[in-house]
Amino acid sequence: MPEPELYWTFAMHLSVTDVVLARGERRIVGPVSFDLSEGQSLAVRGPNGAGKSTLLRALAGLLPVESGTIELAGPDIDEDAPRGEYCHYFGHLDGLKSALSVEENLRFFKQLYGTGSSLLSIEEALHKVALAHTSSLPVAYLSAGMRKRVALARLLLNKRPLWLLDEPTSALDTASQERLGAMMQAHLDSGGMIIAATHLPLPGRMETVLNLEPAMADSRLAEEVWL
């Protein structure tokens, strides 16, 4: 069972249909199709260059879609709002300011995400990643693994139904991976959805796997139209 402070119901559904992603005239990903409902997870796997990170950024609304559709539906979804407002995107870069303290960094993100969707306090989120003792320390003092845990704490500050995680276990020790697994399971148990791109084992069980293959070197969009 999820912990009480992490429980809510999203009743969301993500539908990805024949999505193609391109850079210039060259196809990078696709066509890709899948569906995800509340409480479900998807692992995106594939070799380097297969487009795992590109797909996550497109799902978060950070990259345009060449063709196909990405639809996030649910009773609380505002169709006029950017899809990114309903996503937590966790990329390779931690987005932390080294000169600011751990607490100051998290306070910035909590305000950025919107106080109306508050989930845990900064103190509670740091406790979940076993970093409560670092609250007043400048981020510059932290190891790579500790910085990653601070970044992961951002997921717990505000309610967003879709977690998009790019190599979330890199730089994490065994104990931290177990904590991440507990966070992910609590999110799923509460009705959230998770898509994680990785070539490493993930904590917990991912229900579905999407395998991406690198696009062929000569896969130009203009050529595909005529074939």
Helices and strands as residue ranges (DSSP letters): G 4-6, E 13-23, E 26-37, E 41-45, H 52-59, E 67-73, G 83-86, E 87-90, H 102-113, G 115-117, H 122-128, G 132-134, G 139-141, H 144-153, G 154-156, E 162-166, H 174-189, E 193-197, E 208-211, H 221-226
